[in-house]
Amino acid sequence: MLQKSRRNFIRTTALAGTGMLLAPDGIAAVSLQNQNSLKGKKVLYVYGGWDGHEPKQSLDVFVPWLKAEGAEVTVSDTLDSYLDEDLMNSLDLVIQIWTMGQITNEQEKGLLKAIKNGVGLAGWHGGIGDSFRNNVEFQFMVGGQWVAHPGGVIDYSVQITDKKDPITKGLNDFKMHSEQYYMHVDPNVKVLATTKFSSEHASWIDECVIPVVWKKYYGKGRVFYSSLGHVMKDFEGPEVLEIMQRGIGWAAESKYAPKEKWVSPVYG
């Protein structure tokens, strides 16, 4: 993974509020005015679940940036927020980092209804890719479910497979030292980046290609997912942070932008 100092990492996030994202090495500068602005968007940031994915620490990475972009952010450490129908109807975007855990039927219904009606959803790694393992409708909404990370924290690479989509445009393939997520994935998603597995930790998956970054719809709602971001240090990799920020911006436009059309059931 390309390295960058903690100071530059914080500076990148802060400068986003000025309208220009600081371009790290290998990434072209992107004017956020030409991307999907978060200004005035109402965002619910829900965190909790398994502590190993650093949900609380994620607030320091994403909430200041969201606010600098002009978003109105409500931070919640309870899934009961999904029961507040007035709140859910007022939102433009839900960002969730809640690995494993359990969600009640009513909580799930509140979230699913909001997204189906046009609220966007964005998340990363286990925050939505391994939430609520017993809830298949939630998984249907997200578009995939984590099932393994062979070898644990390892070196691997990410391949940008869609160089025209605004979320990945201008980005090159990059290396990671983290968990390489093996996912069960809905073919009805637009895949933007993939990773190839080796036989080192599981011989039967040698050269298997699995999506890393995708976007999709659930009803009228835009859903964005990246399997990167096991811990907050991973977001010091410039591509990892850039992809997530752009994906959040895309999902936040769910109620306002025309629905995109694609048929892309091929991961490679």
C-alpha positions in Angstrom: 0.0 0.0 0.0 1.2 3.5 -0.8 2.2 5.1 2.5 1.5 8.6 3.6 2.1 10.3 6.9 -0.7 10.8 9.5 -0.3 14.5 9.1 -1.0 14.4 5.3 -3.8 11.9 5.9 -5.6 14.4 8.2 -4.7 17.3 5.8 -6.3 15.4 2.9 -9.5 15.0 4.8 -9.6 18.6 6.0 -8.9 20.1 2.6 -11.8 18.3 1.1 -14.0 21.0 2.6 -12.2 23.6 0.4 -13.5 22.0 -2.7 -10.2 20.4 -3.8 -9.0 17.1 -2.6 -5.3 17.0 -2.0 -3.9 14.6 -4.5 -1.6 12.0 -3.0 1.1 10.3 -5.1 -0.3 8.5 -8.2 -3.8 10.1 -7.9 -4.9 12.9 -10.1 -6.4 15.9 -8.3 -10.2 15.8 -8.3 -12.3 18.9 -7.9 -15.1 18.0 -5.6 -17.3 20.5 -7.4 -17.2 18.1 -10.3 -18.1 15.1 -8.1 -21.2 14.7 -6.1 -21.3 17.4 -3.4 -22.3 16.5 0.1 -23.3 20.1 0.9 -26.6 20.3 2.7 -27.0 16.5 2.6 -28.5 14.9 5.8 -26.3 12.0 6.8 -26.9 9.4 9.6 -23.6 7.8 10.7 -24.3 4.6 12.7 -21.5 2.9 14.4 -21.1 -0.1 16.8 -20.8 -3.9 16.7 -17.5 -5.7 16.9 -14.8 -3.4 18.2 -12.0 -5.0 16.1 -13.0 -3.0 13.0 -12.6 0.3 15.0 -16.1 1.7 14.6 -15.6 4.4 17.2 -12.2 5.4 15.8 -13.8 5.7 12.3 -15.6 8.9 13.6 -12.3 10.7 13.6 -11.7 9.7 10.0 -15.0 10.4 8.3 -17.2 12.8 10.4 -14.9 15.8 10.2 -14.6 15.3 6.4 -18.4 15.0 6.1 -18.9 18.2 8.0 -16.2 20.0 6.1 -18.0 19.0 2.9 -21.1 20.7 4.3 -23.1 17.6 5.3 -25.5 17.7 8.3 -24.3 14.7 10.3 -26.2 12.8 13.0 -24.0 10.3 14.8 -25.6 7.4 16.5 -24.3 4.4 18.4 -27.7 2.6 18.4 -29.6 0.7 15.7 -32.8 2.2 17.3 -32.1 5.2 15.0 -33.7 3.1 12.3 -36.9 3.1 14.2 -37.2 6.9 14.0 -39.4 7.2 10.9 -39.2 11.0 10.8 -35.4 10.9 10.9 -35.1 8.2 8.3 -37.5 10.0 5.9 -35.4 13.2 6.3 -32.1 11.6 5.3 -30.1 11.6 2.1 -27.6 9.0 3.3 -26.9 6.3 5.9 -23.3 5.4 6.6 -23.1 2.3 8.8 -20.1 0.6 10.4 -21.6 -2.2 12.5 -19.8 -5.6 12.2 -21.7 -8.7 13.2 -24.2 -8.1 16.0 -27.9 -8.4 15.7 -30.7 -6.2 14.4 -34.3 -6.5 15.3 -37.0 -7.1 12.7 -38.4 -3.6 13.3 -34.9 -1.9 13.1 -34.2 -3.7 9.9 -37.5 -2.8 8.4 -36.9 0.8 9.2 -33.6 0.8 7.4 -34.7 -1.3 4.4 -37.7 0.9 3.9 -35.6 4.1 3.9 -33.1 2.8 1.4 -35.8 1.3 -0.9 -37.5 4.7 -0.9 -34.4 6.5 -2.1 -32.0 7.1 0.9 -28.4 6.1 0.0 -26.3 3.6 1.9 -22.5 3.5 2.1 -20.2 1.3 4.1 -17.0 -0.6 4.0 -15.4 -3.9 5.1 -17.4 -5.6 7.8 -19.3 -2.5 8.6 -22.0 -3.5 6.1 -20.3 -6.5 4.4 -20.5 -8.6 7.6 -23.4 -7.1 9.5 -26.3 -9.1 10.9 -25.3 -12.6 9.6 -28.9 -13.9 10.1 -30.5 -11.2 8.0 -30.5 -12.2 4.4 -32.6 -9.2 3.2 -30.0 -6.9 4.6 -27.4 -8.9 2.6 -29.6 -8.6 -0.5 -29.6 -4.9 -0.1 -25.8 -4.6 0.3 -25.1 -6.9 -2.6 -22.6 -9.2 -0.9 -21.5 -10.9 2.3 -18.1 -11.7 3.8 -17.4 -15.4 4.2 -13.6 -15.6 4.6 -10.2 -13.8 4.7 -7.7 -16.6 4.1 -4.4 -16.0 5.8 -5.8 -13.0 7.9 -3.7 -9.9 7.4 -1.6 -10.4 4.3 -0.1 -8.7 1.3 -2.4 -8.5 -1.8 -3.3 -6.3 -4.7 -6.4 -4.5 -5.9 -7.1 -4.1 -9.6 -9.2 -1.2 -10.8 -11.5 -2.8 -13.4 -13.6 0.2 -14.3 -11.5 3.2 -15.2 -14.4 5.3 -16.5 -16.7 5.4 -13.5 -16.3 8.6 -11.4 -15.6 6.6 -8.3 -12.5 4.9 -9.7 -11.5 7.2 -12.6 -7.8 8.3 -12.4 -6.9 5.6 -10.0 -4.3 2.8 -10.6 -4.0 -0.7 -9.2 -2.6 -0.7 -5.7 -1.2 -2.9 -3.0 -2.7 -3.7 0.4 -1.5 -5.2 3.7 -4.7 -6.1 5.3 -7.5 -8.6 5.2 -8.3 -9.8 1.7 -12.1 -10.3 1.8 -13.5 -13.3 0.1 -17.2 -12.4 -0.6 -20.3 -14.0 -1.8 -21.5 -11.4 -4.3 -24.7 -10.5 -6.0 -24.1 -10.6 -9.8 -26.4 -7.6 -10.2 -23.9 -5.0 -9.1 -21.5 -2.8 -11.0 -18.0 -3.9 -10.0 -15.3 -1.2 -9.9 -12.4 -3.1 -8.5 -11.4 -6.7 -7.8 -8.7 -8.8 -6.2 -7.2 -12.1 -7.2 -6.6 -14.8 -4.6 -3.6 -17.2 -4.6 -3.4 -20.8 -3.4 -1.1 -19.9 -0.5 -3.8 -20.0 2.2 -6.5 -22.0 0.4 -5.5 -24.1 -2.5 -8.9 -24.4 -4.0 -9.4 -20.7 -4.6 -6.2 -20.2 -6.6 -6.6 -17.3 -9.1 -10.2 -16.7 -8.1 -11.3 -13.1 -8.7 -13.6 -11.5 -6.2 -15.1 -8.0 -6.3 -13.6 -5.4 -3.8 -15.6 -2.2 -4.7 -19.1 -2.1 -6.2 -22.2 0.0 -6.4 -25.8 -1.0 -6.9 -29.4 -0.1 -6.2 -31.9 -1.4 -3.7 -35.2 -0.1 -4.8 -34.6 3.6 -5.5 -31.7 3.8 -3.1 -28.0 3.9 -4.2 -25.8 1.4 -2.3 -22.0 1.7 -2.3 -19.6 -0.8 -0.8 -15.8 -1.3 -0.4 -14.3 -4.3 1.3 -11.2 -2.3 2.2 -10.8 -0.7 5.6 -10.2 -3.5 8.2 -8.8 -0.9 10.5 -8.5 2.9 10.3 -4.8 2.7 9.4 -5.9 1.2 6.0 -7.4 4.6 5.1 -3.9 6.1 5.2 -3.6 4.4 1.8 -4.6 7.2 -0.5 -6.6 5.0 -2.9 -8.6 3.4 -0.1 -9.7 6.8 1.3 -10.3 8.3 -2.1 -12.5 5.4 -3.2 -14.6 5.6 0.0 -15.0 9.3 -0.1 -16.1 9.2 -3.8 -18.5 6.3 -3.1 -20.1 8.2 -0.2 -20.6 11.2 -2.5 -22.2 9.0 -5.1 -24.6 7.3 -2.7 -25.6 10.6 -1.2 -27.0 11.7 -4.6 -29.5 8.9 -4.5 -32.6 11.1 -4.3 -31.4 13.7 -6.8 -29.5 12.0 -9.7 -31.0 10.0 -12.5 -30.9 6.3 -12.0 -27.8 4.8 -13.7 -28.3 1.8 -16.0 -25.8 -1.0 -16.3 -25.6 -4.7 -16.9 -22.2 -5.9 -15.8 -22.3 -9.4 -14.3 -18.6 -10.0 -15.0 -16.0 -9.3 -12.3 -12.8 -9.4 -14.3 
